[in-house]
Amino acid sequence: MDVVLTLADRSNWRTMVRPQLKPEQQEFVSPPAWSLARCHVRLFSDEFEHLPHLIYASEQAVGYSTTACNPASEHDYWIDDIMIVAPHQGRGYGRAGVIETVSMIVRRYPRCRAVQLTCFRERHRREVVHEPGVRRDRSG
Ligand SMILES: CC(C)(COP(=O)(O)OP(=O)(O)OC[C@H]1O[C@@H](n2cnc3c(N)ncnc32)[C@H](O)[C@@H]1OP(=O)(O)O)[C@@H](O)C(=O)NCCC(=O)NCCS
């Protein structure tokens, strides 16, 4: 499954804030406009580079991922949100989007030794993602 990441900018940001989830999934991630705002205000801190990317498959936007990464660190590399729009779920785009996002992080930040994923916002549960597998790490 081939997907391509494209940085969200003034030319395409409306595409990023349009996607919708199934109602039962809406507690899992921030609304897309919030994800974009978190990048804009550098929510993690000024040490982190916050990047919003659209996920494209066959030149169609199928979702997005946002990352917050501290290039000076070895382990502070976070996939803050990842989302595949409801009609395109279940076709492998989510898995491909995670792999492409991890690959982008590894290429962009030479010091990176681990990529972490925040998920289940209401439970504050976190997982550490190691390509190609996923290791459950800490919860709190
Ligand atoms: C999670 C999400 C990104 C997966 O995208 P997707 O395109 O449907 O996933 P894929 O088709 O690539 O499936 C990948 C694997 O994840 C599994 N999976 C997908 N959604 C899942 C869910 N909600 N719970 C458990 N497993 C799930 C699939 O069964 C598949 O596993 P398999 O290959 O062993 O069958 C998408 O459902 C989504 O946007 N969900 C709402 C937002 C969210 O929860 N984001 C993650 C937290 S930041």
The ligand as an SDF file (V2000), in Angstrom:
LIG
                    3D

 48 50  0  0  0  0  0  0  0  0999 V2000
   -6.5510    3.8380   13.6670 C   0  0  0  0  0  0  0  0  0  0  0  0
   -6.6640    4.1890   12.1850 C   0  0  0  0  0  0  0  0  0  0  0  0
   -5.6050    5.2690   11.8300 C   0  0  0  0  0  0  0  0  0  0  0  0
   -6.3910    2.9180   11.3810 C   0  0  0  0  0  0  0  0  0  0  0  0
   -6.4690    3.2340   10.0030 O   0  0  0  0  0  0  0  0  0  0  0  0
   -6.9530    2.1270    8.9500 P   0  0  0  0  0  0  0  0  0  0  0  0
   -6.6030    2.6390    7.5910 O   0  0  0  0  0  0  0  0  0  0  0  0
   -8.3870    1.8000    9.1850 O   0  0  0  0  0  0  0  0  0  0  0  0
   -6.0580    0.8700    9.3810 O   0  0  0  0  0  0  0  0  0  0  0  0
   -5.4830   -0.2810    8.4280 P   0  0  0  0  0  0  0  0  0  0  0  0
   -6.5180   -0.6490    7.4020 O   0  0  0  0  0  0  0  0  0  0  0  0
   -4.1390    0.1040    7.9280 O   0  0  0  0  0  0  0  0  0  0  0  0
   -5.3560   -1.4700    9.4820 O   0  0  0  0  0  0  0  0  0  0  0  0
   -4.1390   -1.7090   10.1640 C   0  0  0  0  0  0  0  0  0  0  0  0
   -4.3660   -2.6640   11.2880 C   0  0  0  0  0  0  0  0  0  0  0  0
   -4.9660   -1.9660   12.3980 O   0  0  0  0  0  0  0  0  0  0  0  0
   -6.1460   -2.6440   12.8230 C   0  0  0  0  0  0  0  0  0  0  0  0
   -7.0720   -1.6310   13.3100 N   0  0  0  0  0  0  0  0  0  0  0  0
   -7.6040   -0.6150   12.6080 C   0  0  0  0  0  0  0  0  0  0  0  0
   -8.3820    0.1420   13.4090 N   0  0  0  0  0  0  0  0  0  0  0  0
   -8.3180   -0.4260   14.6530 C   0  0  0  0  0  0  0  0  0  0  0  0
   -8.9100   -0.1270   15.9000 C   0  0  0  0  0  0  0  0  0  0  0  0
   -9.7140    0.9380   16.0680 N   0  0  0  0  0  0  0  0  0  0  0  0
   -8.6340   -0.9340   16.9410 N   0  0  0  0  0  0  0  0  0  0  0  0
   -7.8330   -1.9970   16.8000 C   0  0  0  0  0  0  0  0  0  0  0  0
   -7.2280   -2.3200   15.6360 N   0  0  0  0  0  0  0  0  0  0  0  0
   -7.4860   -1.5460   14.5770 C   0  0  0  0  0  0  0  0  0  0  0  0
   -6.6220   -3.3480   11.5720 C   0  0  0  0  0  0  0  0  0  0  0  0
   -7.4380   -4.4560   11.9040 O   0  0  0  0  0  0  0  0  0  0  0  0
   -5.3100   -3.7930   10.9470 C   0  0  0  0  0  0  0  0  0  0  0  0
   -4.8010   -4.9340   11.5790 O   0  0  0  0  0  0  0  0  0  0  0  0
   -4.5020   -6.2810   10.7440 P   0  0  0  0  0  0  0  0  0  0  0  0
   -3.5990   -5.8700    9.6160 O   0  0  0  0  0  0  0  0  0  0  0  0
   -3.8480   -7.1530   11.7350 O   0  0  0  0  0  0  0  0  0  0  0  0
   -5.8340   -6.7120   10.2840 O   0  0  0  0  0  0  0  0  0  0  0  0
   -8.0840    4.7100   11.7930 C   0  0  0  0  0  0  0  0  0  0  0  0
   -9.0420    3.7300   12.1760 O   0  0  0  0  0  0  0  0  0  0  0  0
   -8.4610    6.0010   12.4770 C   0  0  0  0  0  0  0  0  0  0  0  0
   -8.2210    7.0690   11.9220 O   0  0  0  0  0  0  0  0  0  0  0  0
   -9.0550    5.9010   13.6860 N   0  0  0  0  0  0  0  0  0  0  0  0
   -9.5110    7.0580   14.4410 C   0  0  0  0  0  0  0  0  0  0  0  0
   -8.3500    7.9040   14.9450 C   0  0  0  0  0  0  0  0  0  0  0  0
   -7.3900    7.0930   15.8310 C   0  0  0  0  0  0  0  0  0  0  0  0
   -7.7990    6.2990   16.6620 O   0  0  0  0  0  0  0  0  0  0  0  0
   -6.0700    7.3610   15.6270 N   0  0  0  0  0  0  0  0  0  0  0  0
   -5.0230    6.6810   16.3930 C   0  0  0  0  0  0  0  0  0  0  0  0
   -4.7030    7.3940   17.6830 C   0  0  0  0  0  0  0  0  0  0  0  0
   -3.7090    8.8210   17.4290 S   0  0  0  0  0  0  0  0  0  0  0  0
  1  2  1  0
  2  3  1  0
  2  4  1  0
  2 36  1  0
  4  5  1  0
  5  6  1  0
  6  7  2  0
  6  8  1  0
  6  9  1  0
  9 10  1  0
 10 11  2  0
 10 12  1  0
 10 13  1  0
 13 14  1  0
 14 15  1  0
 15 16  1  0
 15 30  1  0
 16 17  1  0
 17 18  1  0
 17 28  1  0
 18 19  1  0
 18 27  1  0
 19 20  2  0
 20 21  1  0
 21 22  1  0
 21 27  2  0
 22 23  1  0
 22 24  2  0
 24 25  1  0
 25 26  2  0
 26 27  1  0
 28 29  1  0
 28 30  1  0
 30 31  1  0
 31 32  1  0
 32 33  2  0
 32 34  1  0
 32 35  1  0
 36 37  1  0
 36 38  1  0
 38 39  2  0
 38 40  1  0
 40 41  1  0
 41 42  1  0
 42 43  1  0
 43 44  2  0
 43 45  1  0
 45 46  1  0
 46 47  1  0
 47 48  1  0
M  END
$$$$
